[in-house]
Amino acid sequence: MHTRISSHSQEVIIGPDQPVVIIGERINPTGRRKLAAALEAGDMALLKEDARRQVEAGARILDVNVGISGADEAALMRQALAAVREVTDVPLCIDSADPKVLAAGLEVYEGKALVNSVNGEEAKLKEVLPVVAQYGAAVVALTMDDRGIPNDVDTRLAIADKILNEAARLGIATEDVIIDPLAMSVAADDQAGLTALTALARIRDRLGVNQTIGASNISYGLPERRAVNCVFLAMAVMNGLTCPITDPTIWEIRRTLLLADLFLGRDEFAMNYISAYREQFPEDD
């Protein structure tokens, strides 16, 4: 199952037989006051720096979220996409809770974008999937619905299947739906990690689709969050994760994913890992 995301000059292939594709998460003002203030002022310098640094650190797709209260998010999204294009031509993931913002971004995007996101809520299915179909994009699908985030794996699998069926009805190919089985804080629920990992494996085995996850949620409220995220990511890759949304500028995160690829036979002669290590620590050469 290959999902292809492209810009006007680059294509990224996501699949279980491919190296893990990192979707860079840093272009998001949530919890980042400096970025939020810069975006509100129309200053794209920090956004461009985040884009450049993430690509240099190994991100192959960049998530772009400009959701700021009170802002003209559609106009800001178009401005942000243009700013990112000034520094890199990697494919982009257009991220908004507002279907009108998604459409505004897709209208000016050159290539095949990834959309973040749809879920099993009836309103979201009706509002987001037609936009995805209209612009020939791919989409991240969250395993939650009008009842919220289910605690059990069976319901998450059922929601994933429901979204895939609705997407197919609108002409969206199965390979263009990337499922997110949702990682929740293990500090709040000590079964949350097991639920997410089991959901990844079940969705992989039953539906065969590519999967993403926001890894940092798993460690919320715990000490040594970086270590917690790394261990979870390694286990998630073993269970079907193919394109995590994470921060590649954290070397420990990138190293974990490179080593996961190596141990799964997806890094010939360990060249990806060795090259990344030499970039990170040139003084060791």
The 8 nearest C-alpha neighbors of each residue, nearest first, counted from 0:
[[1, 14, 174, 208, 2, 207, 209, 15],
 [2, 0, 14, 13, 174, 12, 3, 209],
 [1, 3, 13, 174, 175, 12, 14, 4],
 [4, 2, 12, 11, 1, 13, 5, 10],
 [5, 3, 11, 111, 10, 112, 90, 113],
 [6, 4, 10, 111, 90, 110, 9, 11],
 [5, 7, 110, 90, 9, 8, 109, 89],
 [6, 8, 110, 109, 9, 5, 88, 90],
 [7, 9, 6, 88, 10, 5, 110, 89],
 [10, 8, 6, 5, 89, 7, 11, 90],
 [9, 11, 5, 4, 6, 12, 3, 8],
 [10, 12, 4, 3, 5, 13, 9, 59],
 [13, 11, 3, 2, 1, 14, 10, 4],
 [14, 12, 2, 1, 3, 17, 20, 11],
 [13, 15, 1, 17, 16, 0, 209, 241],
 [16, 14, 17, 241, 13, 239, 0, 209],
 [15, 17, 14, 18, 265, 13, 1, 0],
 [18, 16, 14, 15, 19, 13, 265, 12],
 [19, 17, 265, 260, 20, 16, 266, 15],
 [18, 20, 241, 242, 21, 17, 260, 256],
 [21, 19, 242, 59, 18, 22, 241, 13],
 [20, 22, 58, 242, 243, 59, 23, 244],
 [23, 21, 244, 60, 61, 58, 243, 245],
 [22, 24, 61, 58, 246, 245, 62, 244],
 [25, 23, 245, 62, 246, 244, 26, 22],
 [24, 26, 27, 23, 246, 49, 62, 53],
 [27, 25, 63, 24, 64, 46, 62, 49],
 [26, 28, 64, 25, 29, 65, 63, 24],
 [29, 27, 35, 31, 34, 30, 65, 32],
 [30, 28, 31, 27, 35, 32, 66, 67],
 [29, 31, 28, 32, 27, 35, 34, 33],
 [32, 30, 28, 29, 34, 33, 35, 27],
 [31, 33, 35, 34, 36, 30, 28, 29],
 [34, 32, 36, 35, 31, 37, 28, 45],
 [33, 35, 37, 36, 28, 32, 31, 38],
 [34, 36, 28, 32, 38, 33, 37, 39],
 [37, 35, 39, 33, 34, 38, 32, 40],
 [36, 38, 42, 34, 40, 39, 35, 33],
 [37, 39, 41, 35, 40, 36, 42, 34],
 [38, 40, 36, 37, 41, 35, 70, 67],
 [41, 39, 37, 38, 42, 36, 35, 43],
 [40, 42, 38, 39, 37, 43, 75, 78],
 [41, 43, 37, 40, 38, 44, 45, 39],
 [42, 44, 46, 45, 47, 41, 38, 82],
 [43, 45, 47, 46, 42, 48, 37, 82],
 [46, 44, 48, 47, 43, 49, 34, 37],
 [45, 47, 49, 43, 48, 44, 50, 26],
 [48, 46, 50, 44, 49, 45, 83, 43],
 [47, 49, 45, 51, 50, 46, 52, 44],
 [50, 48, 46, 52, 47, 51, 53, 45],
 [51, 49, 47, 48, 53, 52, 46, 83],
 [50, 52, 48, 54, 49, 53, 47, 86],
 [53, 51, 55, 49, 54, 50, 48, 56],
 [54, 52, 56, 50, 55, 58, 51, 248],
 [53, 55, 58, 57, 56, 51, 52, 50],
 [54, 56, 52, 53, 57, 51, 58, 248],
 [57, 55, 53, 54, 248, 247, 52, 58],
 [56, 58, 54, 55, 247, 59, 53, 21],
 [59, 57, 54, 21, 23, 53, 60, 22],
 [58, 60, 21, 20, 89, 57, 22, 54],
 [61, 59, 22, 90, 91, 58, 89, 23],
 [62, 60, 23, 91, 22, 92, 63, 90],
 [61, 63, 92, 24, 23, 91, 93, 22],
 [64, 62, 26, 93, 94, 92, 61, 27],
 [63, 65, 27, 94, 66, 26, 95, 62],
 [66, 64, 27, 67, 76, 28, 72, 63],
 [67, 65, 64, 72, 68, 95, 28, 27],
 [68, 66, 70, 65, 69, 35, 72, 28],
 [69, 67, 70, 66, 72, 71, 39, 35],
 [68, 70, 67, 71, 72, 66, 39, 75],
 [71, 69, 72, 67, 68, 39, 75, 66],
 [72, 70, 74, 73, 75, 69, 67, 76],
 [71, 73, 75, 70, 74, 76, 66, 100],
 [74, 72, 100, 76, 75, 71, 103, 77],
 [75, 73, 77, 76, 72, 71, 78, 103],
 [74, 76, 72, 78, 73, 77, 79, 71],
 [77, 75, 79, 73, 78, 74, 72, 104],
 [76, 78, 80, 74, 75, 79, 104, 81],
 [77, 79, 75, 81, 76, 80, 82, 74],
 [78, 80, 82, 76, 81, 77, 75, 83],
 [81, 79, 83, 77, 82, 78, 76, 84],
 [80, 82, 84, 78, 79, 83, 77, 85],
 [83, 81, 79, 85, 84, 80, 78, 47],
 [84, 82, 80, 85, 81, 47, 86, 79],
 [83, 85, 81, 87, 82, 86, 88, 80],
 [84, 86, 82, 83, 87, 81, 47, 88],
 [87, 85, 84, 83, 51, 47, 88, 50],
 [88, 86, 84, 89, 85, 83, 51, 50],
 [87, 89, 84, 6, 90, 9, 8, 86],
 [88, 90, 87, 60, 6, 59, 9, 91],
 [91, 89, 6, 5, 60, 4, 88, 112],
 [92, 90, 61, 60, 112, 62, 93, 113],
 [91, 93, 113, 62, 114, 61, 112, 63],
 [94, 92, 114, 63, 115, 62, 113, 91],
 [93, 95, 115, 64, 63, 114, 92, 62],
 [96, 94, 97, 64, 101, 115, 100, 93],
 [95, 97, 98, 94, 116, 100, 115, 101],
 [96, 98, 95, 100, 99, 101, 127, 72],
 [99, 97, 101, 100, 127, 102, 126, 96],
 [100, 98, 102, 101, 97, 103, 73, 104],
 [101, 99, 73, 103, 97, 102, 98, 104],
 [100, 102, 98, 104, 99, 103, 105, 95],
 [101, 103, 105, 99, 100, 104, 106, 98],
 [104, 102, 100, 106, 101, 105, 73, 99],
 [105, 103, 101, 102, 106, 77, 107, 76],
 [104, 106, 108, 102, 107, 103, 101, 134],
 [105, 107, 103, 104, 108, 102, 134, 109],
 [108, 106, 105, 104, 109, 103, 77, 80],
 [109, 107, 105, 106, 104, 110, 112, 80],
 [110, 108, 7, 6, 107, 111, 112, 105],
 [109, 111, 6, 7, 5, 108, 112, 90],
 [112, 110, 5, 136, 4, 6, 135, 113],
 [113, 111, 136, 91, 92, 4, 110, 137],
 [112, 114, 92, 137, 138, 136, 93, 91],
 [115, 113, 138, 93, 92, 116, 94, 137],
 [116, 114, 94, 139, 93, 138, 95, 92],
 [115, 117, 139, 114, 140, 138, 94, 118],
 [116, 118, 140, 123, 127, 141, 139, 124],
 [119, 117, 141, 140, 120, 143, 142, 144],
 [118, 120, 144, 143, 158, 162, 121, 124],
 [121, 119, 144, 145, 123, 122, 118, 124],
 [120, 122, 124, 123, 119, 125, 145, 144],
 [121, 123, 125, 124, 120, 126, 127, 119],
 [124, 122, 126, 120, 125, 121, 127, 117],
 [123, 125, 121, 122, 128, 126, 127, 120],
 [126, 124, 122, 123, 127, 128, 121, 129],
 [125, 127, 123, 124, 122, 128, 98, 129],
 [128, 126, 130, 123, 98, 129, 124, 125],
 [127, 129, 131, 130, 124, 132, 126, 125],
 [130, 128, 132, 131, 127, 133, 126, 125],
 [131, 129, 133, 127, 128, 132, 102, 134],
 [132, 130, 128, 136, 129, 133, 134, 135],
 [131, 133, 129, 135, 130, 134, 171, 128],
 [134, 132, 130, 131, 135, 129, 136, 128],
 [133, 135, 136, 132, 131, 130, 105, 106],
 [136, 134, 132, 133, 131, 111, 137, 171],
 [135, 137, 131, 112, 111, 134, 113, 132],
 [138, 136, 175, 113, 176, 114, 112, 131],
 [137, 139, 114, 176, 113, 177, 115, 116],
 [138, 140, 177, 116, 115, 178, 176, 114],
 [139, 141, 178, 117, 118, 179, 116, 177],
 [142, 140, 118, 179, 143, 178, 180, 117],
 [143, 141, 155, 180, 158, 159, 118, 179],
 [144, 142, 148, 147, 119, 141, 118, 149],
 [143, 145, 119, 120, 147, 146, 118, 148],
 [144, 146, 120, 147, 119, 121, 143, 148],
 [147, 145, 144, 148, 143, 149, 120, 119],
 [146, 148, 144, 145, 143, 149, 120, 142],
 [149, 147, 143, 150, 144, 146, 142, 155],
 [150, 148, 151, 147, 154, 155, 143, 146],
 [149, 151, 148, 152, 194, 191, 154, 155],
 [150, 152, 149, 153, 154, 155, 194, 198],
 [151, 153, 155, 198, 154, 156, 194, 150],
 [154, 152, 156, 155, 151, 157, 198, 201],
 [155, 153, 157, 156, 152, 151, 158, 149],
 [154, 156, 142, 152, 158, 157, 153, 159],
 [157, 155, 159, 153, 154, 158, 202, 152],
 [156, 158, 154, 160, 155, 159, 161, 153],
 [159, 157, 161, 155, 160, 156, 142, 119],
 [158, 160, 156, 162, 157, 161, 142, 155],
 [159, 161, 157, 163, 158, 162, 164, 156],
 [162, 160, 158, 164, 159, 163, 157, 165],
 [161, 163, 165, 159, 164, 160, 166, 119],
 [162, 164, 166, 160, 161, 165, 167, 159],
 [165, 163, 167, 161, 166, 162, 160, 168],
 [166, 164, 168, 162, 167, 163, 161, 169],
 [167, 165, 171, 163, 169, 168, 164, 162],
 [166, 168, 170, 171, 164, 169, 165, 172],
 [167, 169, 165, 166, 170, 164, 171, 163],
 [170, 168, 166, 167, 171, 165, 132, 129],
 [169, 171, 167, 168, 172, 166, 132, 165],
 [172, 170, 166, 167, 169, 132, 173, 175],
 [173, 171, 175, 174, 167, 170, 166, 176],
 [174, 172, 175, 176, 163, 171, 167, 208],
 [173, 175, 2, 172, 176, 0, 1, 208],
 [174, 176, 137, 172, 173, 2, 138, 177],
 [177, 175, 138, 174, 173, 137, 139, 178],
 [178, 176, 139, 210, 209, 140, 138, 175],
 [177, 179, 210, 140, 139, 141, 211, 180],
 [178, 180, 141, 211, 212, 181, 210, 140],
 [179, 181, 142, 198, 195, 141, 178, 199],
 [182, 180, 179, 212, 195, 183, 142, 141],
 [181, 183, 217, 195, 216, 214, 213, 212],
 [184, 182, 217, 216, 191, 185, 181, 192],
 [183, 185, 217, 186, 219, 187, 216, 218],
 [184, 186, 189, 188, 191, 187, 217, 192],
 [185, 187, 184, 188, 220, 189, 221, 219],
 [186, 188, 185, 184, 189, 220, 183, 191],
 [189, 187, 185, 190, 191, 186, 184, 183],
 [188, 190, 185, 191, 186, 187, 192, 184],
 [191, 189, 188, 193, 192, 194, 185, 195],
 [192, 190, 194, 185, 188, 193, 189, 183],
 [193, 191, 195, 194, 190, 185, 196, 182],
 [192, 194, 196, 190, 195, 191, 197, 189],
 [193, 195, 191, 197, 192, 196, 198, 190],
 [196, 194, 198, 192, 193, 197, 182, 199],
 [197, 195, 199, 193, 198, 194, 235, 192],
 [196, 198, 200, 194, 199, 195, 193, 201],
 [199, 197, 195, 201, 152, 196, 200, 202],
 [200, 198, 196, 202, 197, 239, 201, 238],
 [199, 201, 238, 203, 197, 198, 202, 239],
 [202, 200, 198, 204, 203, 199, 205, 197],
 [201, 203, 205, 206, 199, 204, 200, 198],
 [202, 204, 207, 200, 201, 206, 239, 205],
 [203, 205, 201, 202, 207, 206, 200, 239],
 [206, 204, 202, 203, 201, 207, 200, 156],
 [205, 207, 202, 208, 203, 204, 160, 201],
 [206, 208, 203, 204, 205, 202, 0, 209],
 [209, 207, 206, 203, 0, 174, 210, 177],
 [208, 210, 177, 241, 14, 178, 207, 0],
 [211, 209, 178, 240, 177, 241, 179, 242],
 [210, 212, 243, 242, 179, 240, 178, 241],
 [211, 213, 243, 179, 214, 244, 181, 182],
 [214, 212, 244, 215, 216, 243, 245, 182],
 [213, 215, 216, 212, 217, 228, 182, 245],
 [214, 216, 217, 213, 218, 228, 219, 245],
 [217, 215, 183, 219, 214, 218, 184, 182],
 [216, 218, 184, 183, 215, 182, 185, 219],
 [219, 217, 224, 221, 216, 184, 215, 227],
 [218, 220, 184, 216, 221, 217, 186, 215],
 [219, 221, 186, 218, 222, 184, 187, 224],
 [220, 222, 218, 219, 224, 186, 223, 227],
 [223, 221, 224, 220, 218, 227, 219, 225],
 [224, 222, 225, 226, 227, 221, 218, 228],
 [223, 225, 227, 218, 222, 226, 221, 228],
 [224, 226, 228, 227, 223, 229, 251, 252],
 [225, 227, 229, 228, 224, 223, 230, 251],
 [226, 228, 224, 230, 225, 229, 218, 231],
 [229, 227, 231, 225, 226, 230, 215, 232],
 [228, 230, 226, 232, 231, 227, 252, 255],
 [229, 231, 233, 227, 232, 228, 226, 234],
 [230, 232, 228, 234, 229, 233, 235, 227],
 [233, 231, 235, 229, 234, 230, 228, 236],
 [232, 234, 230, 236, 235, 231, 259, 229],
 [233, 235, 237, 231, 232, 236, 230, 238],
 [236, 234, 232, 238, 237, 240, 233, 196],
 [237, 235, 240, 238, 233, 239, 234, 232],
 [236, 238, 234, 235, 239, 233, 240, 259],
 [239, 237, 200, 235, 236, 199, 240, 196],
 [238, 240, 236, 199, 203, 200, 237, 241],
 [239, 241, 236, 210, 235, 211, 242, 238],
 [240, 242, 19, 210, 209, 15, 239, 14],
 [243, 241, 20, 211, 21, 19, 240, 210],
 [244, 242, 211, 212, 21, 245, 22, 213],
 [245, 243, 22, 213, 24, 23, 212, 21],
 [244, 246, 24, 23, 243, 22, 247, 213],
 [245, 247, 248, 23, 24, 249, 25, 244],
 [248, 246, 249, 253, 56, 53, 58, 57],
 [247, 249, 56, 246, 53, 250, 52, 253],
 [250, 248, 247, 252, 251, 246, 253, 56],
 [249, 251, 253, 252, 254, 248, 247, 279],
 [250, 252, 254, 253, 249, 255, 229, 225],
 [253, 251, 255, 250, 254, 249, 229, 247],
 [252, 254, 250, 256, 247, 255, 251, 257],
 [253, 255, 251, 257, 252, 256, 250, 258],
 [256, 254, 252, 258, 253, 257, 229, 251],
 [255, 257, 259, 253, 258, 254, 260, 252],
 [258, 256, 254, 260, 259, 255, 272, 253],
 [259, 257, 261, 255, 260, 256, 254, 262],
 [258, 260, 256, 262, 261, 257, 233, 255],
 [261, 259, 265, 263, 257, 258, 262, 18],
 [260, 262, 258, 266, 264, 259, 263, 265],
 [261, 263, 259, 264, 260, 258, 265, 266],
 [264, 262, 260, 261, 265, 259, 266, 237],
 [263, 265, 261, 262, 266, 260, 267, 259],
 [264, 266, 260, 261, 263, 18, 267, 17],
 [267, 265, 261, 269, 264, 260, 271, 268],
 [266, 268, 269, 270, 265, 264, 261, 271],
 [267, 269, 270, 266, 271, 261, 273, 272],
 [270, 268, 266, 267, 272, 271, 273, 261],
 [269, 271, 273, 268, 272, 274, 267, 266],
 [272, 270, 274, 273, 269, 275, 266, 257],
 [271, 273, 275, 270, 269, 274, 257, 276],
 [274, 272, 270, 276, 275, 271, 269, 277],
 [275, 273, 277, 271, 276, 272, 270, 278],
 [274, 276, 278, 272, 277, 273, 271, 279],
 [277, 275, 279, 273, 278, 274, 280, 272],
 [276, 278, 281, 280, 274, 279, 275, 273],
 [279, 277, 275, 276, 281, 280, 274, 273],
 [278, 280, 276, 277, 281, 275, 250, 56],
 [281, 279, 277, 282, 278, 283, 276, 284],
 [282, 280, 277, 283, 278, 284, 279, 276],
 [281, 283, 280, 284, 277, 279, 278, 276],
 [284, 282, 281, 280, 277, 276, 279, 278],
 [283, 282, 281, 277, 280, 278, 276, 279]]
